[in-house]
Amino acid sequence: MKNFYYMGIAGLLFFFVLSCSKDENSALFLKRDTDQLSFAYEESNETFTVRANGSWSIDLSEADWVSVDPIEGVGDGETVQIVNVTASRNVGDMRNGIIKIVSGEKEALINISQEEGKVIFGTPYFTAGLVSNFPLEDTYLVIPYNKGGLEEGVSVSTQISGIGSAGIQVSNTDVDMSSENGEVRLPITGTPTTDGQVTFNIQILGQTLIVNTAVREQGNNDPIGTVYLSQDFDLLVLGGDHVGNAQGLHLVGTWPTEAGLRVLPPNPAYAVSGTRNTDGTGDYFATMHPTFVASRGLEGWTGLRVYERPGYIKIGTAASPDGYLATPPLTAIAGWADVKVKFTAARWSESGSLDPNATVTVRVLNAGTSDDANREISLTPGWTDKEIIVEGATAETVIEFRARNAGNGRFLLDNIEISKVIK
């Protein structure tokens, strides 16, 4: 009888355990492989996995800047399901959110974040100045930027204010910022009618850019691009080609003199000799006769420690700190004009230890100003183009190109052009 009793108890226990096991197997569970995802500011992708033994779905109500694929599914309790997450391009501050995975009454959360992605705007500038009663043709307000890479067009709105704003128009527009780095170009149209300050208030990608400028009267009626001075040194033929690493022509024999200054003989003979480092003449303005300097197209120019090279000049010596070349006064300018001073320059590079820090400084003398004047401009052993803008140049303006105030500051100069711009 006891055996039957114990057998009954054992059966009940077995049934109870079996029932509990079935309940546990049928209970919903939900697992994900991470609770944190981070994204770069660009449109980017990450993944996480879901394992569940029933249907599940994803709630993005606290993460509206991401999309997921798939957004729902059914798990068998064993299979790991992969979910792809795409974060849209961030153009604002760092942002955070929560991806919520729901299965029945169970929830699993994944915290997400994306780094700050504001487009970085540089200093705006105008392609031409705003001059009263001067039509604005092909004139743009240019805004450099980086951290672009935006797939869709970007809306830009602009408001203009100030005394000088009369007659100026800037239309609201959409611009392409698909390049990672580039420029936004806003067309400026109309004809300014009043001198005075102008403020451009630009709204773009949630940012406000303020640009202040001024409308002023035109200094003269010369067309934009009028060349007031041009010097390509093509009349210079003597000396070694330092930049081109070649010997050059030199006068055969000695230089005759007049009043102690060198002149060419009646029938000069030349021969290739010397090295790339050999000057073709003495110092133009200390040892060469003014008639010779004039024959090289440099009448009216002044300078010190200036030496002839084929198609260009050398300024300075190894020991001197005071070499320079100065233009004649810009007498072609009537009234006043803003001008662009363009030139090509290279530094001396005889060896690694000589003239590695050679620079050129442009000075504006007598009339006119420039934000870039009186600053040392770095040079390389090869030719590079340089330019500065001078405001308010007149017939008295002289432009000077000066070596650095130290020894071993030799540099080479070519292709000087001074032309009118509207700043």
Backbone hydrogen bonds, N-H to C=O, Kabsch-Sander energy under -0.5 kcal/mol:
donor,donor_aa,acceptor,acceptor_aa,energy
5,Y,1,M,-2.0
6,Y,2,K,-3.1
7,M,3,N,-2.7
8,G,4,F,-1.9
9,I,5,Y,-2.2
10,A,6,Y,-2.5
11,G,7,M,-2.0
12,L,8,G,-2.4
13,L,9,I,-2.3
14,F,10,A,-2.4
15,F,11,G,-2.4
16,F,12,L,-2.3
17,V,13,L,-2.6
18,L,14,F,-2.5
19,S,15,F,-2.2
20,C,16,F,-2.2
21,S,17,V,-2.3
22,K,18,L,-2.2
23,D,19,S,-2.2
24,E,20,C,-2.4
25,N,21,S,-2.3
26,S,22,K,-1.9
27,A,23,D,-1.0
27,A,24,E,-0.6
31,K,51,R,-2.3
33,D,49,T,-1.2
37,L,111,N,-2.3
39,F,113,S,-2.0
44,S,87,A,-1.4
46,E,85,V,-2.2
48,F,83,V,-1.9
50,V,81,Q,-2.9
51,R,31,K,-2.5
53,N,29,F,-1.2
56,W,73,G,-3.0
57,S,102,V,-2.2
58,I,71,I,-2.3
59,D,100,K,-3.4
60,L,58,I,-0.6
62,E,98,I,-0.5
63,A,60,L,-2.0
66,V,63,A,-1.4
67,S,86,T,-2.0
69,D,84,N,-1.9
73,G,56,W,-2.4
75,G,54,G,-2.4
77,G,52,A,-2.8
81,Q,50,V,-3.1
81,Q,79,T,-0.5
83,V,48,F,-3.2
84,N,69,D,-2.6
85,V,46,E,-3.4
86,T,67,S,-2.7
87,A,44,S,-2.8
87,A,85,V,-0.5
88,S,65,W,-2.5
90,N,41,Y,-2.8
91,V,89,R,-0.5
95,R,114,Q,-2.0
97,G,112,I,-2.4
98,I,62,E,-1.4
99,I,110,I,-2.9
100,K,59,D,-2.0
100,K,98,I,-0.6
101,I,99,I,-0.5
101,I,108,A,-3.1
102,V,57,S,-3.1
102,V,100,K,-0.5
103,S,106,K,-2.5
106,K,103,S,-2.4
108,A,101,I,-2.3
110,I,99,I,-2.3
111,N,35,D,-2.4
112,I,97,G,-2.7
113,S,37,L,-1.6
114,Q,95,R,-2.4
115,E,39,F,-2.0
117,G,92,G,-2.8
118,K,92,G,-0.6
120,I,146,N,-2.2
121,F,119,V,-0.6
122,G,144,P,-2.9
125,Y,142,V,-2.2
127,T,140,Y,-2.3
129,G,422,I,-1.6
130,L,214,A,-0.5
131,V,129,G,-0.8
132,S,216,R,-2.3
133,N,192,P,-4.1
134,F,131,V,-1.7
136,L,190,G,-2.9
137,E,135,P,-1.1
139,T,188,I,-0.5
141,L,186,L,-2.6
142,V,125,Y,-3.4
142,V,140,Y,-0.7
143,I,184,V,-2.9
145,Y,182,G,-2.6
146,N,120,I,-2.0
147,K,180,E,-0.7
148,G,180,E,-2.8
149,G,177,M,-0.6
149,G,179,S,-1.9
150,L,177,M,-2.5
154,V,175,V,-2.8
156,V,173,T,-3.2
157,S,203,Q,-1.9
159,Q,201,N,-2.3
161,S,199,T,-2.1
164,G,197,Q,-2.4
165,S,162,G,-1.7
166,A,163,I,-0.8
168,I,165,S,-2.2
169,Q,189,T,-2.5
173,T,156,V,-2.2
175,V,154,V,-2.8
177,M,175,V,-0.6
182,G,145,Y,-2.1
184,V,143,I,-2.6
185,R,183,E,-0.5
186,L,141,L,-2.5
186,L,184,V,-0.6
188,I,139,T,-2.9
189,T,169,Q,-2.5
189,T,187,P,-0.5
191,T,167,G,-1.3
193,T,166,A,-1.7
194,T,166,A,-0.5
196,G,215,V,-2.4
198,V,213,T,-2.7
199,T,161,S,-3.0
200,F,211,V,-3.1
201,N,159,Q,-3.1
201,N,199,T,-0.6
202,I,200,F,-0.7
202,I,209,L,-3.1
203,Q,157,S,-2.9
204,I,202,I,-0.5
204,I,207,Q,-2.5
205,L,155,S,-0.6
207,Q,204,I,-2.2
209,L,202,I,-2.8
209,L,207,Q,-0.5
211,V,200,F,-2.4
211,V,209,L,-0.5
213,T,198,V,-2.6
215,V,196,G,-3.1
216,R,130,L,-1.8
225,G,420,K,-2.0
226,T,223,P,-1.9
228,Y,226,T,-0.6
228,Y,418,I,-2.8
229,L,418,I,-1.5
231,Q,416,I,-2.9
236,L,233,F,-1.5
239,G,249,L,-2.9
240,G,278,T,-2.9
241,D,246,A,-2.1
242,H,240,G,-1.3
245,N,241,D,-0.8
246,A,241,D,-2.0
248,G,273,S,-1.3
249,L,237,V,-0.6
250,H,271,A,-2.0
252,V,269,A,-3.3
258,E,261,L,-2.9
261,L,258,E,-1.8
262,R,287,T,-3.0
263,V,256,P,-2.6
271,A,250,H,-2.1
273,S,248,G,-2.2
278,T,275,T,-1.7
280,G,308,E,-2.2
284,Y,306,V,-3.2
286,A,283,D,-1.2
287,T,283,D,-3.0
288,M,283,D,-1.3
289,H,262,R,-2.8
292,F,289,H,-0.9
293,V,289,H,-2.1
294,A,290,P,-2.6
295,S,291,T,-1.8
296,R,292,F,-0.8
296,R,293,V,-0.8
297,G,294,A,-2.0
298,L,293,V,-1.8
301,W,298,L,-1.7
302,T,326,A,-2.0
304,L,324,Y,-2.3
307,Y,314,K,-2.7
309,R,312,Y,-1.9
311,G,236,L,-1.4
311,G,309,R,-0.9
312,Y,309,R,-1.2
313,I,413,L,-1.9
314,K,307,Y,-2.7
315,I,411,F,-3.0
316,G,305,R,-2.8
324,Y,304,L,-1.9
325,L,401,F,-2.1
326,A,302,T,-3.3
327,T,399,I,-2.5
330,L,397,T,-2.0
331,T,329,P,-2.2
333,I,330,L,-1.8
334,A,332,A,-0.5
336,W,219,G,-0.6
336,W,334,A,-0.5
337,A,393,A,-2.1
338,D,421,V,-0.6
339,V,390,V,-2.9
340,K,419,S,-3.1
341,V,339,V,-0.5
341,V,388,I,-3.1
342,K,340,K,-0.7
342,K,417,E,-3.1
343,F,386,K,-2.2
344,T,414,D,-2.9
345,A,384,T,-2.3
346,A,412,L,-1.7
347,R,380,T,-2.6
348,W,410,R,-2.0
354,L,351,S,-1.2
355,D,353,S,-0.5
358,A,355,D,-1.4
360,V,377,I,-1.8
361,T,402,R,-2.6
362,V,375,R,-0.6
363,R,361,T,-0.5
363,R,400,E,-2.6
365,L,363,R,-0.6
365,L,398,V,-2.9
367,A,365,L,-1.9
369,T,391,E,-2.3
373,A,370,S,-0.7
374,N,362,V,-2.8
375,R,372,D,-0.8
377,I,360,V,-2.6
378,S,376,E,-0.6
379,L,358,A,-0.8
380,T,382,G,-0.5
384,T,345,A,-1.9
386,K,343,F,-3.2
388,I,341,V,-1.8
390,V,339,V,-3.2
391,E,369,T,-3.3
393,A,337,A,-2.3
397,T,394,T,-1.4
398,V,365,L,-1.8
400,E,363,R,-2.6
400,E,398,V,-0.5
401,F,325,L,-3.3
402,R,361,T,-2.7
402,R,400,E,-0.6
403,A,323,G,-2.7
404,R,359,T,-0.7
406,A,404,R,-2.5
408,N,318,A,-1.9
409,G,317,T,-0.7
411,F,315,I,-2.1
412,L,346,A,-3.1
413,L,313,I,-2.2
414,D,344,T,-2.4
416,I,231,Q,-2.5
417,E,342,K,-2.5
418,I,229,L,-2.9
419,S,340,K,-1.9
420,K,226,T,-2.3
421,V,338,D,-2.9
423,K,421,V,-0.6
